[in-house]
Amino acid sequence: MSPSYHQLDFGPHRLHYGCFGQGPKALVALHGFANHGGYFEELKSLGERYRVFALDLPFHGKTHWEKPQFNPQELLQIIQLMLAKENFKRFSLAGHSMGGRIALGLLPKLWPHLDALILLAPAGLQPTPSDSPILFPLFLRRFLAARLEPPGWILSIFAWARKAKLLNKATYVLFRQQIEQADRRQRLFNCWISLYNFPVHKRKLKKLIQEKELPLYIIYGKEDEITPGRYGQQFAKNLPSAQFHWVADGHFFLRAPLNQCLAQILEEQPYF
């Protein structure tokens, strides 16, 4: 089935999402930072088992988001409205990079409705200084976001963090690209502030996944320098319902190697 595209009005906002696949189950897919839902259309194997709903997150793709931030309750309502249009009550949830971080943050409220959780090189499992609510509390994030112009001081901080080995080269290059343009810079800080409300408490999440026996699939690229796979391996350890997989690629791997990996999992795991 060819992808179809839809709009969903939510208050003053207009959400854009794509649908593809004709399987009997539903899967909601959340993309990474600076991407959009259309990236998931590369994963043809998912369409054999699922009806995939790939959302353009706030500040991304063709979604028009009128507020400077978004929160978990808003995304929960959006997912519910999107699935209700297609008469789905249960679903699986997939997230790549930032989308994986958001999926983890939503898990404590979404788990009763989930069949499986699929994390694709998720952010949030590795320790990063910018993620710390102690080093960067909400008021400080808002204070910095109000002072984006000129951007020289931001670039200086990233350069210092790179020299201090708090950022690897791949992450430094990625963020520098976002800082150098005003619209991208604003989007970066809007997401950074929003993600404060999506905390990832790993111990609590592992306990929840173990108690509910939620099928969990964690997939990383072997060459990923932005979200190293060893943190995903540590998270999956001692979780009977978890599977960890490598693909021969880097961080941005929503393409053929991942599609082949998912096809193999789908063939071996009928409940996926």
N, C-alpha and C positions, 0 to 999 in steps of 0.2 A: 504494500500500500504506500502510495506517495505521501510525503509529509503534507499536512494541512496546518494552517496558521490561524490563530484566534486571538481575540481581544477580550479582556475581562475588566469591567469597571469595578473599582474598589474605592469608594469615597471619591476624593478628587483625583485619584490615580487611575491610570489605564495600564494594565498588565498585558504583555504580549507573550504568547507561548506557542510552541509547535507541538504537533502530535504526529507520531508515526508508529507503524506496527499494527498488527491485528490479532495479537494474542489475547487470551481470556483474562489475564491479570494486568493490573495497572502498576506502572513504575513512574515515580516523580523524579526528575533529574535536575540537579542544581549545579550550574557551571562554576568555573573559577573566576577569579578577579580578572577584569579586562577582556573577558570572553562573552559568549552569549549561548543561549540554549541550542542554537543550530549546530553547535559542535557535536552534540550527541547523535546527530543523524549519521555520523560516520560509523556508529556501532550497529551495523545491520543485523547482527545476531540477536540483539535484544528484541527486535521487532518480530522475531519468530515466536517468542514466548509472551511478550508484553504489548500492551498499548502504552507507549511512552509519552509522557507529558514533560516537555523540556521548557522550563520557564526562563524568561529573561529576567534576572533579578533586578531589584531597584538600582538605578543609575547605569544600567547596562542594556545593550541591544536596542530594541524598539519599545521597551517599557518606558512610560512617562511617569516618573515619581516626583510628586510636587513638594514633599517635605525634605529637609536636609538629612534625615536619618530614617531607618526602619527598625522594627523590633520583632521579637519572636512571635508575639500574639498576632501581629499583622500577617506574618508569613503563614502561620497556622491557619488563619481564616482564609487566606488566598488559596492555599492548597485544598482546603475543604470545599471552597466554592468551585474550584477548577475540576475537582473529581466529581462533585455532585452533578455537574453538567453532563457527565458521561456515565452517571449511575454507578460509580464505584464507591465502596465504603472502606475496603481494605486495599493496601498497596505496599509496594516496596519503595525504598528511598535510596537514591544514589547521589553522591556528591563528589565533585572533583575539586581539589585544592581548597579555595575559600568555600566552595559549595559543600565540601566535606566537613569543614569547620562548622558551618551553619547546620548541617545535618546532625552532627554530634550535639550541638547546642539545643536542637529541637527534640532530641531523642527522649528525654525524661517525660515530655508531654505527648509525644507521638507514638510511643511503643505499643499501646493497646491496639493501634490500627495497622501495625507493620507486619508484613510477612518476612521481610529481610532488609538488611542494611548493607549497602555496597559503598565502600570508601575507596576512592581513587586518588592516591597521593594526597590525603587530606592534610590541610593545615590544622594546627591546634594540638597535635600530639607531640611536637618537638618544642622544647623551651625556647622562647624568643623574648628578648628584653622589651620590644614594643608591645607585646601581648600582655605584659604584667599589669594587673590592676593596681599594684603597689607603686611601681615605677611611673606608670602613666594612668592615674585615676581619671575618671570621667571629666572632672572639671578642668584638668590639665589638657586633655585632648581637645576639649572645646575651646580652651584658651588659645592653643596653638593653631587650631583650624581657623580662628578668626584673624590670624596674622600670617596668611600665606603669601602676601605680597610685600616686598619682593621675595622670591624663593631662594635667594642665595644662602640664607642661614640653614634652610632645610638640606640643601646639597652639601653644606659643610658638615652637618651632623652625620649624614650618610657616609661621607668620605672618611670622617673620623671613625665611625663604626666599622667601616671596611678595614682601616689600618689596624684597629684594635682587635680584628678577627671576630667581631660580633656579627658580621655579615659575610657570607661567602660571595665570591665573584658573581655567580649567576643571580643571586638575590639582589646584589648591589646594582647590576646592570638593569634588571627588571624595574626596580623602584626609581632609578635615575630617569629612565624613559618616561615614567609616569609623572615625575616632578617637573620635567622641563616644559610641559604644556599646561596652561591654566586650567582647562576643562578636565584634563586627566588628574591634575593635582587636587582639584576640588573633589573629584570622585574618590580618589584615594583616601582623603581625610574623612569624607562622609562615611565610607565603608569602615574605616578604622574606628570611628566613634560608634557606629552601629554594632560592630562586633563585640564591643564591651558587654553588650546584653546577651551574648551567646557564649557564656563561659563553658570551658571544657574541663570538668572535674573528672579526671581519668579514673580514679579509684571508684567513685560513685557510678560512673558509666559501666565499668567492668562488672561491678556487682550487679547492676541492673540487667546487663546482657546475660550474665551467668544465671541469675535467678529466673529470668523469663525464657531462657534458652533460645534467644533470638539469633537466627542465622546471620552471621556476619562474614562479609568477604572484603578483604583488604588487599589492594593491588597497587604496586609501586613500579616505577621504571628503575631499572638497575643503574642508569646513569643520572638519576635525579639528584641534583645538588641543592635544589630549593627546599624540598621536603624529603630528607633522607629516609630510606625505607627501614632503617634499623629501629626507628621509633614506632613504626607500625608493627614490626615484629615483636617488640616489647609489649605493645598493647594487646596483641593477639595471644601472647603467652598465657597458658593456663586457662584459656577460654575454650571449653569443649565445642562450642557452636561456631567457633571462628576458623576461617581458612585464610592463609596468607599466600599471595602469589606474586612472582616477579614477571615483568615483561621487559624485553630488550629495547629499551627506549629511555628518554629523559622525562622531564616533568610534564611536558605538554604531549601526552601520549593518547589522546582520543582519536586513534586512527587504527591502521591495520593490525599492529602487534596486539593491542588491547582487544580488538574485535576477535582475534583468533583465540586469545585467552578466555574471553567470555563464552565463546562458542564451545570450547572444551568443557568449561564449568557447567554450562547449560546441558550439555550432553550427559555429564556424569551425575548431576544433581537434579533430579526431577522436581524437587520442591523449591528450587531457586526461583 
